[in-house]
Amino acid sequence: MNSVPSRLATSFNTPSPLLRRALLSNALTAVVGIALVLAAGPLGAFLDLPAVALRIAGAIFIPFGTFAGWLGTRTRVHRTLVFVVIVLNALWAMDSVLLLLLGWVQTTMLGECFVIGRPCLPG
């Protein structure tokens, strides 16, 4: 009996609509990356964040968002690649919180909201 078809069935799957939307929404990260690279100076001054850190983040976002978007457009996706996207998102979220909690940057409330990716609501 050949085990290759069963191995392929467990390695690849057709992404659910929710997974596809999540991957495609991660593709927006590439657009944010381009904005960060091109406007790091003014954004850094506005958010009170180091421009070099914004450029580095942007340089990371561009290939990550492109990869996630590409993965979201595939008919079948390899589970390992989806897991990589999930792990990278989790690591980025943890690093963002640590960046603020450990005081690696001193920023304003608006800069903190930008770093952790949540809207800043007054009050």
N, CA, C and O atoms as a GROMACS GRO file, in nm:
protein
  492
    1MET      N    1   0.083  -0.118   0.000
    1MET     CA    2   0.000   0.000   0.000
    1MET      C    3   0.088   0.125   0.000
    1MET      O    4   0.191   0.129   0.068
    2ASN      N    5   0.050   0.224  -0.074
    2ASN     CA    6   0.127   0.347  -0.087
    2ASN      C    7   0.079   0.449   0.016
    2ASN      O    8  -0.040   0.479   0.024
    3SER      N    9   0.172   0.502   0.094
    3SER     CA   10   0.134   0.598   0.198
    3SER      C   11   0.146   0.743   0.154
    3SER      O   12   0.113   0.833   0.230
    4VAL      N   13   0.194   0.767   0.032
    4VAL     CA   14   0.213   0.904  -0.014
    4VAL      C   15   0.081   0.981  -0.018
    4VAL      O   16   0.077   1.093   0.032
    5PRO      N   17  -0.028   0.928  -0.076
    5PRO     CA   18  -0.151   1.007  -0.078
    5PRO      C   19  -0.201   1.044   0.062
    5PRO      O   20  -0.249   1.156   0.082
    6SER      N   21  -0.190   0.954   0.159
    6SER     CA   22  -0.238   0.988   0.293
    6SER      C   23  -0.149   1.094   0.357
    6SER      O   24  -0.199   1.179   0.431
    7ARG      N   25  -0.020   1.090   0.330
    7ARG     CA   26   0.070   1.192   0.384
    7ARG      C   27   0.038   1.328   0.322
    7ARG      O   28   0.038   1.429   0.392
    8LEU      N   29   0.011   1.330   0.192
    8LEU     CA   30  -0.023   1.456   0.126
    8LEU      C   31  -0.155   1.511   0.180
    8LEU      O   32  -0.170   1.632   0.194
    9ALA      N   33  -0.248   1.424   0.209
    9ALA     CA   34  -0.377   1.469   0.261
    9ALA      C   35  -0.361   1.536   0.397
    9ALA      O   36  -0.437   1.626   0.430
   10THR      N   37  -0.265   1.494   0.475
   10THR     CA   38  -0.245   1.557   0.606
   10THR      C   39  -0.152   1.676   0.599
   10THR      O   40  -0.148   1.756   0.693
   11SER      N   41  -0.076   1.690   0.492
   11SER     CA   42   0.017   1.802   0.480
   11SER      C   43  -0.046   1.925   0.416
   11SER      O   44  -0.010   2.038   0.448
   12PHE      N   45  -0.138   1.902   0.325
   12PHE     CA   46  -0.202   2.012   0.253
   12PHE      C   47  -0.351   2.009   0.281
   12PHE      O   48  -0.409   1.902   0.301
   13ASN      N   49  -0.412   2.126   0.282
   13ASN     CA   50  -0.557   2.129   0.294
   13ASN      C   51  -0.610   2.250   0.220
   13ASN      O   52  -0.536   2.343   0.187
   14THR      N   53  -0.739   2.248   0.195
   14THR     CA   54  -0.806   2.361   0.135
   14THR      C   55  -0.840   2.457   0.248
   14THR      O   56  -0.911   2.420   0.342
   15PRO      N   57  -0.790   2.580   0.242
   15PRO     CA   58  -0.812   2.671   0.354
   15PRO      C   59  -0.959   2.709   0.368
   15PRO      O   60  -1.029   2.727   0.268
   16SER      N   61  -1.003   2.719   0.492
   16SER     CA   62  -1.140   2.764   0.518
   16SER      C   63  -1.151   2.911   0.478
   16SER      O   64  -1.049   2.980   0.468
   17PRO      N   65  -1.273   2.959   0.456
   17PRO     CA   66  -1.288   3.102   0.425
   17PRO      C   67  -1.230   3.192   0.534
   17PRO      O   68  -1.174   3.298   0.504
   18LEU      N   69  -1.244   3.151   0.660
   18LEU     CA   70  -1.189   3.231   0.770
   18LEU      C   71  -1.037   3.237   0.764
   18LEU      O   72  -0.978   3.343   0.782
   19LEU      N   73  -0.973   3.123   0.740
   19LEU     CA   74  -0.828   3.120   0.730
   19LEU      C   75  -0.782   3.202   0.611
   19LEU      O   76  -0.684   3.277   0.621
   20ARG      N   77  -0.851   3.190   0.500
   20ARG     CA   78  -0.815   3.267   0.381
   20ARG      C   79  -0.824   3.416   0.409
   20ARG      O   80  -0.735   3.492   0.373
   21ARG      N   81  -0.933   3.459   0.475
   21ARG     CA   82  -0.948   3.602   0.508
   21ARG      C   83  -0.840   3.649   0.606
   21ARG      O   84  -0.789   3.760   0.593
   22ALA      N   85  -0.806   3.564   0.702
   22ALA     CA   86  -0.701   3.601   0.798
   22ALA      C   87  -0.567   3.618   0.727
   22ALA      O   88  -0.494   3.714   0.754
   23LEU      N   89  -0.536   3.527   0.637
   23LEU     CA   90  -0.410   3.538   0.564
   23LEU      C   91  -0.410   3.661   0.473
   23LEU      O   92  -0.310   3.732   0.465
   24LEU      N   93  -0.521   3.686   0.406
   24LEU     CA   94  -0.528   3.802   0.318
   24LEU      C   95  -0.526   3.933   0.398
   24LEU      O   96  -0.473   4.033   0.350
   25SER      N   97  -0.582   3.932   0.519
   25SER     CA   98  -0.574   4.054   0.600
   25SER      C   99  -0.430   4.077   0.646
   25SER      O  100  -0.388   4.192   0.664
   26ASN      N  101  -0.354   3.970   0.664
   26ASN     CA  102  -0.212   3.984   0.695
   26ASN      C  103  -0.136   4.046   0.579
   26ASN      O  104  -0.029   4.105   0.598
   27ALA      N  105  -0.190   4.034   0.459
   27ALA     CA  106  -0.124   4.094   0.342
   27ALA      C  107  -0.121   4.246   0.354
   27ALA      O  108  -0.033   4.310   0.296
   28LEU      N  109  -0.214   4.304   0.428
   28LEU     CA  110  -0.213   4.448   0.448
   28LEU      C  111  -0.088   4.493   0.523
   28LEU      O  112  -0.051   4.610   0.517
   29THR      N  113  -0.026   4.401   0.592
   29THR     CA  114   0.099   4.431   0.662
   29THR      C  115   0.204   4.481   0.564
   29THR      O  116   0.286   4.567   0.600
   30ALA      N  117   0.204   4.430   0.442
   30ALA     CA  118   0.301   4.475   0.342
   30ALA      C  119   0.278   4.622   0.307
   30ALA      O  120   0.373   4.697   0.289
   31VAL      N  121   0.153   4.662   0.298
   31VAL     CA  122   0.120   4.802   0.268
   31VAL      C  123   0.166   4.892   0.383
   31VAL      O  124   0.224   4.998   0.360
   32VAL      N  125   0.141   4.849   0.505
   32VAL     CA  126   0.188   4.923   0.622
   32VAL      C  127   0.340   4.930   0.621
   32VAL      O  128   0.399   5.033   0.655
   33GLY      N  129   0.405   4.820   0.583
   33GLY     CA  130   0.550   4.817   0.576
   33GLY      C  131   0.605   4.920   0.478
   33GLY      O  132   0.703   4.989   0.508
   34ILE      N  133   0.542   4.930   0.364
   34ILE     CA  134   0.586   5.030   0.264
   34ILE      C  135   0.571   5.170   0.322
   34ILE      O  136   0.660   5.254   0.305
   35ALA      N  137   0.458   5.196   0.389
   35ALA     CA  138   0.437   5.328   0.449
   35ALA      C  139   0.542   5.356   0.557
   35ALA      O  140   0.592   5.468   0.567
   36LEU      N  141   0.574   5.255   0.637
   36LEU     CA  142   0.674   5.274   0.742
   36LEU      C  143   0.812   5.303   0.684
   36LEU      O  144   0.884   5.389   0.734
   37VAL      N  145   0.848   5.232   0.580
   37VAL     CA  146   0.980   5.255   0.518
   37VAL      C  147   0.986   5.394   0.456
   37VAL      O  148   1.085   5.465   0.472
   38LEU      N  149   0.881   5.432   0.385
   38LEU     CA  150   0.884   5.559   0.313
   38LEU      C  151   0.862   5.681   0.403
   38LEU      O  152   0.912   5.789   0.373
   39ALA      N  153   0.788   5.665   0.511
   39ALA     CA  154   0.754   5.780   0.595
   39ALA      C  155   0.801   5.762   0.740
   39ALA      O  156   0.736   5.812   0.832
   40ALA      N  157   0.911   5.693   0.760
   40ALA     CA  158   0.959   5.666   0.896
   40ALA      C  159   0.991   5.795   0.971
   40ALA      O  160   0.963   5.806   1.091
   41GLY      N  161   1.049   5.891   0.904
   41GLY     CA  162   1.086   6.017   0.970
   41GLY      C  163   0.966   6.091   1.026
   41GLY      O  164   0.960   6.115   1.146
   42PRO      N  165   0.870   6.128   0.940
   42PRO     CA  166   0.754   6.199   0.991
   42PRO      C  167   0.670   6.116   1.089
   42PRO      O  168   0.620   6.169   1.188
   43LEU      N  169   0.655   5.986   1.062
   43LEU     CA  170   0.580   5.901   1.154
   43LEU      C  171   0.650   5.889   1.288
   43LEU      O  172   0.587   5.891   1.394
   44GLY      N  173   0.781   5.877   1.284
   44GLY     CA  174   0.859   5.868   1.407
   44GLY      C  175   0.844   5.992   1.492
   44GLY      O  176   0.830   5.983   1.614
   45ALA      N  177   0.846   6.107   1.429
   45ALA     CA  178   0.829   6.233   1.503
   45ALA      C  179   0.688   6.243   1.560
   45ALA      O  180   0.669   6.286   1.674
   46PHE      N  181   0.589   6.204   1.482
   46PHE     CA  182   0.450   6.213   1.525
   46PHE      C  183   0.420   6.115   1.639
   46PHE      O  184   0.349   6.150   1.734
   47LEU      N  185   0.473   5.992   1.628
   47LEU     CA  186   0.446   5.888   1.728
   47LEU      C  187   0.549   5.885   1.840
   47LEU      O  188   0.534   5.810   1.937
   48ASP      N  189   0.653   5.967   1.828
   48ASP     CA  190   0.763   5.968   1.924
   48ASP      C  191   0.828   5.830   1.934
   48ASP      O  192   0.852   5.777   2.043
   49LEU      N  193   0.855   5.772   1.816
   49LEU     CA  194   0.923   5.643   1.805
   49LEU      C  195   1.046   5.662   1.718
   49LEU      O  196   1.045   5.747   1.629
   50PRO      N  197   1.152   5.586   1.740
   50PRO     CA  198   1.272   5.599   1.658
   50PRO      C  199   1.244   5.565   1.512
   50PRO      O  200   1.187   5.460   1.481
   51ALA      N  201   1.284   5.654   1.423
   51ALA     CA  202   1.261   5.632   1.280
   51ALA      C  203   1.329   5.504   1.231
   51ALA      O  204   1.275   5.433   1.147
   52VAL      N  205   1.448   5.476   1.284
   52VAL     CA  206   1.518   5.355   1.240
   52VAL      C  207   1.440   5.230   1.279
   52VAL      O  208   1.439   5.132   1.204
   53ALA      N  209   1.375   5.231   1.394
   53ALA     CA  210   1.293   5.116   1.436
   53ALA      C  211   1.173   5.099   1.343
   53ALA      O  212   1.134   4.987   1.310
   54LEU      N  213   1.114   5.211   1.302
   54LEU     CA  214   1.000   5.204   1.211
   54LEU      C  215   1.044   5.151   1.074
   54LEU      O  216   0.971   5.073   1.012
   55ARG      N  217   1.162   5.193   1.028
   55ARG     CA  218   1.212   5.142   0.900
   55ARG      C  219   1.240   4.992   0.907
   55ARG      O  220   1.209   4.918   0.814
   56ILE      N  221   1.298   4.947   1.018
   56ILE     CA  222   1.326   4.804   1.034
   56ILE      C  223   1.195   4.726   1.038
   56ILE      O  224   1.182   4.622   0.973
   57ALA      N  225   1.098   4.776   1.113
   57ALA     CA  226   0.968   4.709   1.118
   57ALA      C  227   0.906   4.702   0.979
   57ALA      O  228   0.852   4.599   0.939
   58GLY      N  229   0.914   4.813   0.907
   58GLY     CA  230   0.860   4.815   0.770
   58GLY      C  231   0.930   4.716   0.679
   58GLY      O  232   0.866   4.649   0.597
   59ALA      N  233   1.062   4.708   0.694
   59ALA     CA  234   1.139   4.613   0.611
   59ALA      C  235   1.103   4.468   0.644
   59ALA      O  236   1.115   4.380   0.558
   60ILE      N  237   1.059   4.443   0.766
   60ILE     CA  238   1.014   4.309   0.804
   60ILE      C  239   0.871   4.285   0.754
   60ILE      O  240   0.838   4.176   0.708
   61PHE      N  241   0.788   4.387   0.764
   61PHE     CA  242   0.647   4.375   0.726
   61PHE      C  243   0.628   4.345   0.578
   61PHE      O  244   0.539   4.268   0.541
   62ILE      N  245   0.710   4.403   0.493
   62ILE     CA  246   0.689   4.389   0.348
   62ILE      C  247   0.697   4.243   0.303
   62ILE      O  248   0.602   4.194   0.242
   63PRO      N  249   0.806   4.171   0.332
   63PRO     CA  250   0.808   4.030   0.287
   63PRO      C  251   0.708   3.943   0.363
   63PRO      O  252   0.651   3.850   0.306
   64PHE      N  253   0.686   3.972   0.492
   64PHE     CA  254   0.590   3.892   0.568
   64PHE      C  255   0.449   3.907   0.511
   64PHE      O  256   0.380   3.807   0.488
   65GLY      N  257   0.406   4.030   0.488
   65GLY     CA  258   0.273   4.054   0.433
   65GLY      C  259   0.257   3.997   0.293
   65GLY      O  260   0.151   3.944   0.259
   66THR      N  261   0.361   4.008   0.214
   66THR     CA  262   0.358   3.950   0.079
   66THR      C  263   0.343   3.799   0.086
   66THR      O  264   0.264   3.740   0.012
   67PHE      N  265   0.419   3.736   0.175
   67PHE     CA  266   0.411   3.590   0.191
   67PHE      C  267   0.273   3.548   0.239
   67PHE      O  268   0.215   3.454   0.184
   68ALA      N  269   0.219   3.616   0.340
   68ALA     CA  270   0.088   3.580   0.393
   68ALA      C  271  -0.020   3.599   0.287
   68ALA      O  272  -0.111   3.517   0.274
   69GLY      N  273  -0.010   3.706   0.211
   69GLY     CA  274  -0.107   3.730   0.103
   69GLY      C  275  -0.098   3.624  -0.005
   69GLY      O  276  -0.201   3.575  -0.054
   70TRP      N  277   0.023   3.588  -0.042
   70TRP     CA  278   0.042   3.482  -0.140
   70TRP      C  279  -0.019   3.352  -0.089
   70TRP      O  280  -0.088   3.282  -0.162
   71LEU      N  281   0.008   3.320   0.037
   71LEU     CA  282  -0.045   3.197   0.096
   71LEU      C  283  -0.198   3.199   0.098
   71LEU      O  284  -0.261   3.095   0.078
   72GLY      N  285  -0.257   3.314   0.123
   72GLY     CA  286  -0.402   3.326   0.126
   72GLY      C  287  -0.469   3.309  -0.009
   72GLY      O  288  -0.589   3.285  -0.017
   73THR      N  289  -0.392   3.322  -0.116
   73THR     CA  290  -0.450   3.307  -0.250
   73THR      C  291  -0.433   3.166  -0.306
   73THR      O  292  -0.484   3.136  -0.414
   74ARG      N  293  -0.364   3.080  -0.235
   74ARG     CA  294  -0.343   2.942  -0.282
   74ARG      C  295  -0.470   2.860  -0.267
   74ARG      O  296  -0.546   2.878  -0.172
   75THR      N  297  -0.492   2.771  -0.362
   75THR     CA  298  -0.605   2.680  -0.356
   75THR      C  299  -0.589   2.582  -0.240
   75THR      O  300  -0.685   2.551  -0.170
   76ARG      N  301  -0.467   2.534  -0.223
   76ARG     CA  302  -0.434   2.443  -0.112
   76ARG      C  303  -0.311   2.498  -0.042
   76ARG      O  304  -0.218   2.545  -0.107
   77VAL      N  305  -0.311   2.490   0.088
   77VAL     CA  306  -0.198   2.544   0.164
   77VAL      C  307  -0.134   2.434   0.247
   77VAL      O  308  -0.202   2.342   0.294
   78HIS      N  309  -0.006   2.445   0.264
   78HIS     CA  310   0.069   2.352   0.348
   78HIS      C  311   0.050   2.398   0.493
   78HIS      O  312   0.071   2.515   0.525
   79ARG      N  313   0.012   2.307   0.578
   79ARG     CA  314  -0.016   2.342   0.718
   79ARG      C  315   0.104   2.404   0.788
   79ARG      O  316   0.088   2.492   0.872
   80THR      N  317   0.221   2.359   0.754
   80THR     CA  318   0.342   2.413   0.816
   80THR      C  319   0.357   2.562   0.786
   80THR      O  320   0.396   2.639   0.872
   81LEU      N  321   0.325   2.601   0.663
   81LEU     CA  322   0.336   2.742   0.626
   81LEU      C  323   0.234   2.827   0.702
   81LEU      O  324   0.265   2.939   0.743
   82VAL      N  325   0.115   2.775   0.722
   82VAL     CA  326   0.015   2.847   0.801
   82VAL      C  327   0.064   2.860   0.945
   82VAL      O  328   0.051   2.965   1.007
   83PHE      N  329   0.120   2.752   0.997
   83PHE     CA  330   0.174   2.754   1.133
   83PHE      C  331   0.285   2.859   1.146
   83PHE      O  332   0.293   2.928   1.248
   84VAL      N  333   0.369   2.872   1.044
   84VAL     CA  334   0.476   2.973   1.045
   84VAL      C  335   0.416   3.112   1.057
   84VAL      O  336   0.464   3.194   1.135
   85VAL      N  337   0.312   3.140   0.980
   85VAL     CA  338   0.246   3.272   0.986
   85VAL      C  339   0.189   3.296   1.126
   85VAL      O  340   0.203   3.406   1.181
   86ILE      N  341   0.126   3.195   1.183
   86ILE     CA  342   0.068   3.209   1.317
   86ILE      C  343   0.177   3.236   1.421
   86ILE      O  344   0.162   3.325   1.505
   87VAL      N  345   0.285   3.161   1.415
   87VAL     CA  346   0.394   3.178   1.512
   87VAL      C  347   0.460   3.315   1.497
   87VAL      O  348   0.488   3.381   1.596
   88LEU      N  349   0.483   3.359   1.374
   88LEU     CA  350   0.544   3.491   1.353
   88LEU      C  351   0.453   3.602   1.404
   88LEU      O  352   0.501   3.699   1.462
   89ASN      N  353   0.322   3.588   1.382
   89ASN     CA  354   0.228   3.688   1.436
   89ASN      C  355   0.233   3.690   1.588
   89ASN      O  356   0.233   3.798   1.648
   90ALA      N  357   0.236   3.574   1.651
   90ALA     CA  358   0.241   3.567   1.798
   90ALA      C  359   0.370   3.627   1.851
   90ALA      O  360   0.369   3.701   1.949
   91LEU      N  361   0.482   3.594   1.787
   91LEU     CA  362   0.610   3.650   1.830
   91LEU      C  363   0.612   3.802   1.817
   91LEU      O  364   0.662   3.872   1.905
   92TRP      N  365   0.559   3.852   1.707
   92TRP     CA  366   0.556   3.997   1.686
   92TRP      C  367   0.470   4.064   1.794
   92TRP      O  368   0.508   4.168   1.847
   93ALA      N  369   0.357   4.004   1.826
   93ALA     CA  370   0.269   4.061   1.930
   93ALA      C  371   0.340   4.062   2.065
   93ALA      O  372   0.335   4.161   2.137
   94MET      N  373   0.404   3.952   2.100
   94MET     CA  374   0.476   3.946   2.228
   94MET      C  375   0.590   4.046   2.231
   94MET      O  376   0.610   4.114   2.332
   95ASP      N  377   0.665   4.058   2.124
   95ASP     CA  378   0.775   4.154   2.119
   95ASP      C  379   0.725   4.297   2.129
   95ASP      O  380   0.790   4.382   2.190
   96SER      N  381   0.611   4.324   2.070
   96SER     CA  382   0.555   4.460   2.076
   96SER      C  383   0.520   4.497   2.220
   96SER      O  384   0.547   4.609   2.265
   97VAL      N  385   0.459   4.405   2.291
   97VAL     CA  386   0.424   4.430   2.430
   97VAL      C  387   0.551   4.445   2.515
   97VAL      O  388   0.561   4.535   2.598
   98LEU      N  389   0.648   4.356   2.493
   98LEU     CA  390   0.774   4.365   2.568
   98LEU      C  391   0.848   4.496   2.540
   98LEU      O  392   0.909   4.553   2.630
   99LEU      N  393   0.842   4.541   2.418
   99LEU     CA  394   0.906   4.667   2.380
   99LEU      C  395   0.858   4.780   2.470
   99LEU      O  396   0.937   4.864   2.514
  100LEU      N  397   0.729   4.781   2.497
  100LEU     CA  398   0.672   4.886   2.582
  100LEU      C  399   0.689   4.859   2.731
  100LEU      O  400   0.724   4.948   2.808
  101LEU      N  401   0.664   4.734   2.771
  101LEU     CA  402   0.673   4.702   2.914
  101LEU      C  403   0.814   4.715   2.970
  101LEU      O  404   0.831   4.759   3.084
  102LEU      N  405   0.912   4.678   2.892
  102LEU     CA  406   1.051   4.684   2.940
  102LEU      C  407   1.116   4.819   2.916
  102LEU      O  408   1.232   4.840   2.951
  103GLY      N  409   1.041   4.912   2.856
  103GLY     CA  410   1.092   5.048   2.839
  103GLY      C  411   1.202   5.061   2.735
  103GLY      O  412   1.285   5.151   2.744
  104TRP      N  413   1.203   4.972   2.636
  104TRP     CA  414   1.305   4.982   2.532
  104TRP      C  415   1.289   5.109   2.450
  104TRP      O  416   1.387   5.161   2.395
  105VAL      N  417   1.167   5.160   2.442
  105VAL     CA  418   1.142   5.290   2.379
  105VAL      C  419   1.053   5.371   2.472
  105VAL      O  420   0.966   5.316   2.541
  106GLN      N  421   1.074   5.499   2.474
  106GLN     CA  422   0.989   5.590   2.549
  106GLN      C  423   0.905   5.664   2.445
  106GLN      O  424   0.959   5.733   2.358
  107THR      N  425   0.776   5.648   2.454
  107THR     CA  426   0.688   5.706   2.353
  107THR      C  427   0.564   5.765   2.420
  107THR      O  428   0.548   5.757   2.542
  108THR      N  429   0.481   5.824   2.341
  108THR     CA  430   0.356   5.881   2.389
  108THR      C  431   0.247   5.773   2.388
  108THR      O  432   0.270   5.662   2.341
  109MET      N  433   0.131   5.808   2.440
  109MET     CA  434   0.018   5.714   2.439
  109MET      C  435  -0.019   5.677   2.295
  109MET      O  436  -0.053   5.562   2.267
  110LEU      N  437  -0.013   5.773   2.204
  110LEU     CA  438  -0.042   5.745   2.064
  110LEU      C  439   0.061   5.647   2.006
  110LEU      O  440   0.024   5.557   1.930
  111GLY      N  441   0.186   5.664   2.041
  111GLY     CA  442   0.290   5.571   1.997
  111GLY      C  443   0.269   5.432   2.053
  111GLY      O  444   0.290   5.333   1.984
  112GLU      N  445   0.228   5.425   2.181
  112GLU     CA  446   0.199   5.295   2.242
  112GLU      C  447   0.084   5.225   2.170
  112GLU      O  448   0.090   5.105   2.144
  113CYS      N  449  -0.020   5.300   2.140
  113CYS     CA  450  -0.134   5.242   2.068
  113CYS      C  451  -0.091   5.193   1.930
  113CYS      O  452  -0.138   5.088   1.885
  114PHE      N  453  -0.004   5.266   1.865
  114PHE     CA  454   0.046   5.224   1.734
  114PHE      C  455   0.125   5.094   1.746
  114PHE      O  456   0.109   5.003   1.665
  115VAL      N  457   0.211   5.086   1.847
  115VAL     CA  458   0.296   4.968   1.864
  115VAL      C  459   0.212   4.843   1.891
  115VAL      O  460   0.240   4.738   1.834
  116ILE      N  461   0.112   4.853   1.976
  116ILE     CA  462   0.033   4.734   2.006
  116ILE      C  463  -0.084   4.716   1.912
  116ILE      O  464  -0.157   4.617   1.923
  117GLY      N  465  -0.103   4.808   1.819
  117GLY     CA  466  -0.202   4.790   1.714
  117GLY      C  467  -0.345   4.800   1.758
  117GLY      O  468  -0.431   4.725   1.712
  118ARG      N  469  -0.371   4.893   1.848
  118ARG     CA  470  -0.510   4.912   1.888
  118ARG      C  471  -0.546   5.060   1.872
  118ARG      O  472  -0.459   5.146   1.878
  119PRO      N  473  -0.674   5.087   1.852
  119PRO     CA  474  -0.716   5.226   1.841
  119PRO      C  475  -0.698   5.299   1.974
  119PRO      O  476  -0.719   5.241   2.080
  120CYS      N  477  -0.661   5.424   1.966
  120CYS     CA  478  -0.651   5.507   2.086
  120CYS      C  479  -0.781   5.584   2.100
  120CYS      O  480  -0.816   5.669   2.018
  121LEU      N  481  -0.851   5.553   2.206
  121LEU     CA  482  -0.976   5.623   2.232
  121LEU      C  483  -0.955   5.718   2.348
  121LEU      O  484  -0.898   5.680   2.450
  122PRO      N  485  -1.001   5.841   2.334
  122PRO     CA  486  -0.984   5.936   2.444
  122PRO      C  487  -1.063   5.891   2.567
  122PRO      O  488  -1.169   5.830   2.557
  123GLY      N  489  -1.005   5.925   2.683
  123GLY     CA  490  -1.076   5.898   2.809
  123GLY      C  491  -1.038   5.770   2.862
  123GLY      O  492  -1.087   5.730   2.967
   0.00000   0.00000   0.00000
